[in-house]
Amino acid sequence: MAATPPSLAQLATAPSGSTAGFVSPDIATNGVVKSGYVVNVGAGVVNATVTAQASTCNNIGNAVSDYFAEAHPVTVGSSGQRSFGTDQRSTIFQDSLGAAFTNATVASATTPIQ
């Protein structure tokens, strides 16, 4: 079974029996701009399926072992200075130069927010 990369669209889809998703509808698309930052969610480095789509609460994609999420300024120095990334380790990392995080760069990140 192929792993389905996670996305903000998946997180915005309400689970069965609910009308609200896990994230706000205004960030329901990867690449959306919110408060001067571009926001993305994607597959992690390993990205192995742990739960098939049919068994997930909102039936929109497989649950995977690794993910990453990131937000970077639309215009470094104007809309923001730092970028932020996280993954399944649950630590929020920062890049003081505002570079966008990828699954590989957040996996190797070592500068947590203090």
N, CA, C and O atoms as a GROMACS GRO file, in nm:
protein
  456
    1MET      N    1   0.085  -0.118   0.000
    1MET     CA    2   0.000   0.000   0.000
    1MET      C    3   0.089   0.124   0.000
    1MET      O    4   0.180   0.135   0.083
    2ALA      N    5   0.066   0.215  -0.089
    2ALA     CA    6   0.144   0.338  -0.097
    2ALA      C    7   0.101   0.435   0.012
    2ALA      O    8  -0.018   0.447   0.043
    3ALA      N    9   0.197   0.502   0.069
    3ALA     CA   10   0.168   0.603   0.171
    3ALA      C   11   0.112   0.728   0.104
    3ALA      O   12   0.154   0.765  -0.005
    4THR      N   13   0.017   0.791   0.170
    4THR     CA   14  -0.041   0.916   0.120
    4THR      C   15   0.021   1.030   0.199
    4THR      O   16   0.004   1.034   0.321
    5PRO      N   17   0.092   1.121   0.135
    5PRO     CA   18   0.151   1.232   0.210
    5PRO      C   19   0.043   1.314   0.280
    5PRO      O   20  -0.062   1.341   0.222
    6PRO      N   21   0.068   1.352   0.403
    6PRO     CA   22  -0.030   1.435   0.474
    6PRO      C   23  -0.038   1.574   0.411
    6PRO      O   24   0.056   1.621   0.348
    7SER      N   25  -0.151   1.638   0.431
    7SER     CA   26  -0.169   1.772   0.377
    7SER      C   27  -0.262   1.851   0.468
    7SER      O   28  -0.331   1.794   0.552
    8LEU      N   29  -0.263   1.980   0.450
    8LEU     CA   30  -0.357   2.063   0.525
    8LEU      C   31  -0.500   2.032   0.485
    8LEU      O   32  -0.591   2.045   0.568
    9ALA      N   33  -0.523   1.992   0.361
    9ALA     CA   34  -0.658   1.955   0.318
    9ALA      C   35  -0.710   1.836   0.398
    9ALA      O   36  -0.827   1.833   0.436
   10GLN      N   37  -0.624   1.739   0.422
   10GLN     CA   38  -0.663   1.624   0.504
   10GLN      C   39  -0.698   1.668   0.646
   10GLN      O   40  -0.797   1.622   0.703
   11LEU      N   41  -0.617   1.756   0.702
   11LEU     CA   42  -0.640   1.801   0.839
   11LEU      C   43  -0.763   1.890   0.851
   11LEU      O   44  -0.823   1.899   0.959
   12ALA      N   45  -0.802   1.955   0.744
   12ALA     CA   46  -0.919   2.043   0.747
   12ALA      C   47  -1.049   1.966   0.726
   12ALA      O   48  -1.157   2.021   0.749
   13THR      N   49  -1.041   1.842   0.683
   13THR     CA   50  -1.160   1.761   0.661
   13THR      C   51  -1.212   1.706   0.793
   13THR      O   52  -1.139   1.641   0.868
   14ALA      N   53  -1.338   1.734   0.821
   14ALA     CA   54  -1.398   1.690   0.948
   14ALA      C   55  -1.408   1.539   0.955
   14ALA      O   56  -1.439   1.474   0.855
   15PRO      N   57  -1.382   1.481   1.073
   15PRO     CA   58  -1.403   1.337   1.089
   15PRO      C   59  -1.552   1.304   1.092
   15PRO      O   60  -1.636   1.392   1.109
   16SER      N   61  -1.583   1.178   1.076
   16SER     CA   62  -1.720   1.131   1.080
   16SER      C   63  -1.788   1.174   1.209
   16SER      O   64  -1.732   1.160   1.318
   17GLY      N   65  -1.909   1.227   1.197
   17GLY     CA   66  -1.985   1.270   1.314
   17GLY      C   67  -1.952   1.410   1.363
   17GLY      O   68  -2.001   1.451   1.469
   18SER      N   69  -1.870   1.483   1.289
   18SER     CA   70  -1.830   1.618   1.329
   18SER      C   71  -1.842   1.713   1.211
   18SER      O   72  -1.847   1.670   1.095
   19THR      N   73  -1.848   1.841   1.240
   19THR     CA   74  -1.849   1.942   1.134
   19THR      C   75  -1.721   2.023   1.131
   19THR      O   76  -1.705   2.110   1.046
   20ALA      N   77  -1.630   1.995   1.224
   20ALA     CA   78  -1.506   2.072   1.233
   20ALA      C   79  -1.386   1.983   1.207
   20ALA      O   80  -1.376   1.872   1.261
   21GLY      N   81  -1.294   2.031   1.124
   21GLY     CA   82  -1.169   1.960   1.099
   21GLY      C   83  -1.070   1.984   1.212
   21GLY      O   84  -1.102   2.048   1.312
   22PHE      N   85  -0.951   1.933   1.194
   22PHE     CA   86  -0.846   1.947   1.294
   22PHE      C   87  -0.774   2.082   1.284
   22PHE      O   88  -0.711   2.126   1.380
   23VAL      N   89  -0.781   2.147   1.167
   23VAL     CA   90  -0.726   2.281   1.149
   23VAL      C   91  -0.836   2.371   1.092
   23VAL      O   92  -0.934   2.322   1.036
   24SER      N   93  -0.818   2.498   1.107
   24SER     CA   94  -0.914   2.598   1.061
   24SER      C   95  -0.929   2.596   0.908
   24SER      O   96  -0.831   2.571   0.837
   25PRO      N   97  -1.049   2.621   0.858
   25PRO     CA   98  -1.070   2.622   0.712
   25PRO      C   99  -0.984   2.724   0.638
   25PRO      O  100  -0.961   2.709   0.518
   26ASP      N  101  -0.938   2.828   0.706
   26ASP     CA  102  -0.857   2.929   0.637
   26ASP      C  103  -0.714   2.884   0.610
   26ASP      O  104  -0.638   2.954   0.544
   27ILE      N  105  -0.675   2.767   0.662
   27ILE     CA  106  -0.544   2.710   0.627
   27ILE      C  107  -0.562   2.567   0.573
   27ILE      O  108  -0.484   2.478   0.606
   28ALA      N  109  -0.664   2.549   0.491
   28ALA     CA  110  -0.699   2.416   0.440
   28ALA      C  111  -0.624   2.375   0.314
   28ALA      O  112  -0.658   2.273   0.254
   29THR      N  113  -0.525   2.451   0.273
   29THR     CA  114  -0.451   2.421   0.150
   29THR      C  115  -0.302   2.444   0.174
   29THR      O  116  -0.263   2.547   0.228
   30ASN      N  117  -0.218   2.348   0.133
   30ASN     CA  118  -0.074   2.371   0.139
   30ASN      C  119  -0.040   2.493   0.055
   30ASN      O  120  -0.097   2.514  -0.052
   31GLY      N  121   0.054   2.573   0.104
   31GLY     CA  122   0.096   2.693   0.033
   31GLY      C  123   0.012   2.815   0.063
   31GLY      O  124   0.034   2.922   0.005
   32VAL      N  125  -0.084   2.802   0.153
   32VAL     CA  126  -0.169   2.916   0.188
   32VAL      C  127  -0.087   3.018   0.267
   32VAL      O  128   0.005   2.982   0.340
   33VAL      N  129  -0.120   3.145   0.250
   33VAL     CA  130  -0.053   3.252   0.325
   33VAL      C  131  -0.143   3.292   0.442
   33VAL      O  132  -0.261   3.323   0.424
   34LYS      N  133  -0.085   3.291   0.561
   34LYS     CA  134  -0.157   3.327   0.683
   34LYS      C  135  -0.064   3.416   0.765
   34LYS      O  136   0.046   3.375   0.801
   35SER      N  137  -0.109   3.537   0.794
   35SER     CA  138  -0.033   3.631   0.876
   35SER      C  139   0.109   3.653   0.825
   35SER      O  140   0.203   3.664   0.904
   36GLY      N  141   0.126   3.659   0.694
   36GLY     CA  142   0.256   3.687   0.634
   36GLY      C  143   0.346   3.567   0.617
   36GLY      O  144   0.462   3.581   0.578
   37TYR      N  145   0.295   3.448   0.648
   37TYR     CA  146   0.373   3.325   0.637
   37TYR      C  147   0.307   3.226   0.542
   37TYR      O  148   0.184   3.216   0.538
   38VAL      N  149   0.387   3.154   0.465
   38VAL     CA  150   0.340   3.046   0.381
   38VAL      C  151   0.342   2.919   0.467
   38VAL      O  152   0.443   2.888   0.529
   39VAL      N  153   0.230   2.847   0.472
   39VAL     CA  154   0.215   2.731   0.559
   39VAL      C  155   0.203   2.604   0.475
   39VAL      O  156   0.128   2.600   0.377
   40ASN      N  157   0.277   2.499   0.515
   40ASN     CA  158   0.275   2.371   0.444
   40ASN      C  159   0.285   2.254   0.541
   40ASN      O  160   0.344   2.265   0.648
   41VAL      N  161   0.225   2.142   0.503
   41VAL     CA  162   0.238   2.015   0.573
   41VAL      C  163   0.269   1.911   0.466
   41VAL      O  164   0.214   1.916   0.357
   42GLY      N  165   0.358   1.818   0.498
   42GLY     CA  166   0.392   1.716   0.399
   42GLY      C  167   0.446   1.590   0.460
   42GLY      O  168   0.454   1.576   0.582
   43ALA      N  169   0.483   1.499   0.374
   43ALA     CA  170   0.537   1.370   0.416
   43ALA      C  171   0.675   1.387   0.477
   43ALA      O  172   0.755   1.469   0.432
   44GLY      N  173   0.701   1.309   0.579
   44GLY     CA  174   0.833   1.307   0.640
   44GLY      C  175   0.930   1.227   0.556
   44GLY      O  176   0.898   1.186   0.445
   45VAL      N  177   1.047   1.204   0.610
   45VAL     CA  178   1.152   1.133   0.537
   45VAL      C  179   1.116   0.986   0.517
   45VAL      O  180   1.137   0.932   0.409
   46VAL      N  181   1.061   0.919   0.619
   46VAL     CA  182   1.028   0.777   0.609
   46VAL      C  183   0.893   0.757   0.542
   46VAL      O  184   0.884   0.682   0.445
   47ASN      N  185   0.788   0.821   0.591
   47ASN     CA  186   0.656   0.823   0.529
   47ASN      C  187   0.596   0.684   0.506
   47ASN      O  188   0.546   0.655   0.398
   48ALA      N  189   0.602   0.597   0.607
   48ALA     CA  190   0.541   0.464   0.597
   48ALA      C  191   0.397   0.470   0.645
   48ALA      O  192   0.366   0.539   0.743
   49THR      N  193   0.308   0.398   0.578
   49THR     CA  194   0.168   0.394   0.619
   49THR      C  195   0.155   0.316   0.750
   49THR      O  196   0.207   0.205   0.761
   50VAL      N  197   0.086   0.374   0.847
   50VAL     CA  198   0.060   0.306   0.974
   50VAL      C  199  -0.088   0.272   0.989
   50VAL      O  200  -0.123   0.179   1.063
   51THR      N  201  -0.176   0.345   0.921
   51THR     CA  202  -0.319   0.317   0.921
   51THR      C  203  -0.372   0.345   0.782
   51THR      O  204  -0.350   0.453   0.726
   52ALA      N  205  -0.443   0.248   0.726
   52ALA     CA  206  -0.499   0.265   0.592
   52ALA      C  207  -0.610   0.370   0.593
   52ALA      O  208  -0.676   0.390   0.695
   53GLN      N  209  -0.628   0.436   0.481
   53GLN     CA  210  -0.727   0.544   0.468
   53GLN      C  211  -0.865   0.503   0.520
   53GLN      O  212  -0.929   0.581   0.590
   54ALA      N  213  -0.911   0.385   0.488
   54ALA     CA  214  -1.045   0.341   0.528
   54ALA      C  215  -1.062   0.334   0.679
   54ALA      O  216  -1.175   0.337   0.729
   55SER      N  217  -0.953   0.324   0.753
   55SER     CA  218  -0.960   0.314   0.900
   55SER      C  219  -0.930   0.446   0.971
   55SER      O  220  -0.930   0.450   1.094
   56THR      N  221  -0.904   0.552   0.895
   56THR     CA  222  -0.879   0.682   0.958
   56THR      C  223  -1.010   0.750   0.991
   56THR      O  224  -1.115   0.715   0.936
   57CYS      N  225  -1.006   0.847   1.080
   57CYS     CA  226  -1.129   0.909   1.128
   57CYS      C  227  -1.201   0.992   1.023
   57CYS      O  228  -1.323   1.008   1.030
   58ASN      N  229  -1.128   1.047   0.925
   58ASN     CA  230  -1.196   1.126   0.823
   58ASN      C  231  -1.190   1.064   0.684
   58ASN      O  232  -1.237   1.124   0.587
   59ASN      N  233  -1.131   0.946   0.672
   59ASN     CA  234  -1.130   0.867   0.549
   59ASN      C  235  -1.082   0.946   0.427
   59ASN      O  236  -1.136   0.931   0.318
   60ILE      N  237  -0.981   1.029   0.446
   60ILE     CA  238  -0.932   1.109   0.333
   60ILE      C  239  -0.789   1.074   0.293
   60ILE      O  240  -0.745   1.116   0.186
   61GLY      N  241  -0.717   1.002   0.374
   61GLY     CA  242  -0.581   0.963   0.339
   61GLY      C  243  -0.525   0.869   0.443
   61GLY      O  244  -0.576   0.860   0.555
   62ASN      N  245  -0.419   0.798   0.407
   62ASN     CA  246  -0.353   0.709   0.501
   62ASN      C  247  -0.289   0.789   0.613
   62ASN      O  248  -0.247   0.903   0.593
   63ALA      N  249  -0.282   0.729   0.730
   63ALA     CA  250  -0.203   0.786   0.840
   63ALA      C  251  -0.060   0.736   0.822
   63ALA      O  252  -0.038   0.616   0.803
   64VAL      N  253   0.036   0.826   0.827
   64VAL     CA  254   0.175   0.790   0.801
   64VAL      C  255   0.261   0.811   0.925
   64VAL      O  256   0.224   0.885   1.017
   65SER      N  257   0.377   0.746   0.926
   65SER     CA  258   0.466   0.749   1.043
   65SER      C  259   0.539   0.881   1.060
   65SER      O  260   0.564   0.922   1.173
   66ASP      N  261   0.572   0.947   0.952
   66ASP     CA  262   0.650   1.071   0.958
   66ASP      C  263   0.578   1.182   0.883
   66ASP      O  264   0.511   1.157   0.783
   67TYR      N  265   0.593   1.302   0.932
   67TYR     CA  266   0.537   1.419   0.865
   67TYR      C  267   0.628   1.538   0.895
   67TYR      O  268   0.717   1.529   0.979
   68PHE      N  269   0.607   1.646   0.826
   68PHE     CA  270   0.668   1.773   0.865
   68PHE      C  271   0.568   1.883   0.838
   68PHE      O  272   0.482   1.871   0.752
   69ALA      N  273   0.582   1.988   0.912
   69ALA     CA  274   0.502   2.109   0.892
   69ALA      C  275   0.598   2.226   0.898
   69ALA      O  276   0.696   2.226   0.973
   70GLU      N  277   0.568   2.327   0.819
   70GLU     CA  278   0.656   2.444   0.818
   70GLU      C  279   0.580   2.570   0.784
   70GLU      O  280   0.474   2.566   0.721
   71ALA      N  281   0.636   2.682   0.828
   71ALA     CA  282   0.586   2.814   0.793
   71ALA      C  283   0.707   2.903   0.770
   71ALA      O  284   0.797   2.909   0.854
   72HIS      N  285   0.708   2.972   0.657
   72HIS     CA  286   0.819   3.063   0.628
   72HIS      C  287   0.762   3.196   0.580
   72HIS      O  288   0.654   3.201   0.522
   73PRO      N  289   0.836   3.305   0.605
   73PRO     CA  290   0.786   3.437   0.568
   73PRO      C  291   0.768   3.451   0.416
   73PRO      O  292   0.849   3.401   0.338
   74VAL      N  293   0.661   3.519   0.378
   74VAL     CA  294   0.640   3.551   0.237
   74VAL      C  295   0.755   3.638   0.189
   74VAL      O  296   0.812   3.613   0.082
   75THR      N  297   0.790   3.738   0.267
   75THR     CA  298   0.901   3.827   0.236
   75THR      C  299   0.988   3.841   0.361
   75THR      O  300   0.950   3.908   0.457
   76VAL      N  301   1.105   3.776   0.359
   76VAL     CA  302   1.195   3.781   0.474
   76VAL      C  303   1.232   3.926   0.504
   76VAL      O  304   1.272   4.001   0.414
   77GLY      N  305   1.220   3.964   0.629
   77GLY     CA  306   1.252   4.099   0.672
   77GLY      C  307   1.133   4.193   0.669
   77GLY      O  308   1.139   4.302   0.726
   78SER      N  309   1.024   4.153   0.604
   78SER     CA  310   0.904   4.237   0.596
   78SER      C  311   0.786   4.167   0.664
   78SER      O  312   0.731   4.220   0.761
   79SER      N  313   0.748   4.049   0.615
   79SER     CA  314   0.635   3.978   0.676
   79SER      C  315   0.681   3.890   0.792
   79SER      O  316   0.599   3.842   0.870
   80GLY      N  317   0.810   3.869   0.804
   80GLY     CA  318   0.867   3.791   0.912
   80GLY      C  319   1.015   3.771   0.889
   80GLY      O  320   1.064   3.794   0.779
   81GLN      N  321   1.086   3.729   0.992
   81GLN     CA  322   1.230   3.707   0.980
   81GLN      C  323   1.265   3.559   0.988
   81GLN      O  324   1.345   3.510   0.909
   82ARG      N  325   1.206   3.488   1.085
   82ARG     CA  326   1.239   3.347   1.107
   82ARG      C  327   1.137   3.257   1.039
   82ARG      O  328   1.022   3.295   1.017
   83SER      N  329   1.182   3.136   1.007
   83SER     CA  330   1.090   3.032   0.961
   83SER      C  331   1.083   2.926   1.070
   83SER      O  332   1.171   2.918   1.156
   84PHE      N  333   0.977   2.844   1.065
   84PHE     CA  334   0.953   2.747   1.170
   84PHE      C  335   0.919   2.613   1.107
   84PHE      O  336   0.851   2.608   1.004
   85GLY      N  337   0.965   2.505   1.168
   85GLY     CA  338   0.936   2.372   1.119
   85GLY      C  339   0.922   2.274   1.235
   85GLY      O  340   0.981   2.293   1.342
   86THR      N  341   0.845   2.170   1.212
   86THR     CA  342   0.828   2.065   1.312
   86THR      C  343   0.806   1.933   1.241
   86THR      O  344   0.780   1.929   1.121
   87ASP      N  345   0.819   1.825   1.317
   87ASP     CA  346   0.791   1.691   1.264
   87ASP      C  347   0.740   1.603   1.377
   87ASP      O  348   0.701   1.653   1.482
   88GLN      N  349   0.739   1.473   1.355
   88GLN     CA  350   0.683   1.380   1.452
   88GLN      C  351   0.757   1.381   1.585
   88GLN      O  352   0.708   1.320   1.681
   89ARG      N  353   0.871   1.447   1.596
   89ARG     CA  354   0.941   1.459   1.725
   89ARG      C  355   0.874   1.561   1.817
   89ARG      O  356   0.905   1.565   1.936
   90SER      N  357   0.784   1.643   1.764
   90SER     CA  358   0.706   1.741   1.842
   90SER      C  359   0.788   1.858   1.894
   90SER      O  360   0.749   1.922   1.992
   91THR      N  361   0.900   1.886   1.832
   91THR     CA  362   0.980   2.003   1.867
   91THR      C  363   0.962   2.106   1.756
   91THR      O  364   0.961   2.070   1.638
   92ILE      N  365   0.948   2.233   1.792
   92ILE     CA  366   0.940   2.339   1.692
   92ILE      C  367   1.081   2.395   1.672
   92ILE      O  368   1.144   2.442   1.766
   93PHE      N  369   1.128   2.389   1.548
   93PHE     CA  370   1.260   2.439   1.513
   93PHE      C  371   1.247   2.571   1.441
   93PHE      O  372   1.141   2.603   1.386
   94GLN      N  373   1.356   2.650   1.443
   94GLN     CA  374   1.355   2.780   1.376
   94GLN      C  375   1.476   2.793   1.285
   94GLN      O  376   1.579   2.730   1.306
   95ASP      N  377   1.460   2.874   1.185
   95ASP     CA  378   1.570   2.913   1.098
   95ASP      C  379   1.571   3.065   1.101
   95ASP      O  380   1.476   3.129   1.055
   96SER      N  381   1.676   3.122   1.154
   96SER     CA  382   1.681   3.267   1.172
   96SER      C  383   1.692   3.345   1.042
   96SER      O  384   1.675   3.467   1.041
   97LEU      N  385   1.721   3.276   0.931
   97LEU     CA  386   1.732   3.343   0.801
   97LEU      C  387   1.600   3.337   0.722
   97LEU      O  388   1.590   3.398   0.616
   98GLY      N  389   1.500   3.265   0.774
   98GLY     CA  390   1.369   3.260   0.710
   98GLY      C  391   1.356   3.162   0.596
   98GLY      O  392   1.258   3.168   0.521
   99ALA      N  393   1.451   3.070   0.581
   99ALA     CA  394   1.443   2.971   0.472
   99ALA      C  395   1.330   2.873   0.498
   99ALA      O  396   1.302   2.838   0.613
  100ALA      N  397   1.265   2.828   0.391
  100ALA     CA  398   1.158   2.730   0.404
  100ALA      C  399   1.217   2.596   0.447
  100ALA      O  400   1.324   2.557   0.400
  101PHE      N  401   1.148   2.527   0.536
  101PHE     CA  402   1.187   2.393   0.577
  101PHE      C  403   1.133   2.291   0.477
  101PHE      O  404   1.026   2.311   0.419
  102THR      N  405   1.206   2.184   0.457
  102THR     CA  406   1.160   2.068   0.380
  102THR      C  407   1.158   1.950   0.475
  102THR      O  408   1.201   1.962   0.590
  103ASN      N  409   1.110   1.834   0.428
  103ASN     CA  410   1.111   1.718   0.517
  103ASN      C  411   1.254   1.683   0.559
  103ASN      O  412   1.274   1.641   0.673
  104ALA      N  413   1.351   1.698   0.472
  104ALA     CA  414   1.490   1.666   0.505
  104ALA      C  415   1.551   1.770   0.599
  104ALA      O  416   1.623   1.732   0.692
  105THR      N  417   1.525   1.898   0.577
  105THR     CA  418   1.588   1.999   0.662
  105THR      C  419   1.526   2.003   0.801
  105THR      O  420   1.596   2.032   0.898
  106VAL      N  421   1.396   1.976   0.814
  106VAL     CA  422   1.339   1.972   0.948
  106VAL      C  423   1.384   1.845   1.020
  106VAL      O  424   1.400   1.847   1.142
  107ALA      N  425   1.405   1.735   0.948
  107ALA     CA  426   1.453   1.611   1.009
  107ALA      C  427   1.593   1.625   1.066
  107ALA      O  428   1.629   1.557   1.162
  108SER      N  429   1.672   1.713   1.007
  108SER     CA  430   1.810   1.733   1.054
  108SER      C  431   1.824   1.862   1.137
  108SER      O  432   1.934   1.896   1.178
  109ALA      N  433   1.715   1.931   1.162
  109ALA     CA  434   1.720   2.059   1.236
  109ALA      C  435   1.765   2.036   1.381
  109ALA      O  436   1.732   1.935   1.443
  110THR      N  437   1.840   2.132   1.432
  110THR     CA  438   1.891   2.123   1.569
  110THR      C  439   1.871   2.252   1.648
  110THR      O  440   1.916   2.261   1.762
  111THR      N  441   1.804   2.352   1.590
  111THR     CA  442   1.786   2.479   1.659
  111THR      C  443   1.640   2.496   1.700
  111THR      O  444   1.561   2.552   1.625
  112PRO      N  445   1.605   2.447   1.821
  112PRO     CA  446   1.466   2.462   1.866
  112PRO      C  447   1.439   2.605   1.908
  112PRO      O  448   1.532   2.681   1.937
  113ILE      N  449   1.313   2.641   1.911
  113ILE     CA  450   1.275   2.772   1.965
  113ILE      C  451   1.307   2.772   2.113
  113ILE      O  452   1.276   2.675   2.183
  114GLN      N  453   1.367   2.876   2.160
  114GLN     CA  454   1.405   2.885   2.302
  114GLN      C  455   1.298   2.955   2.381
  114GLN      O  456   1.312   2.972   2.502
   0.00000   0.00000   0.00000
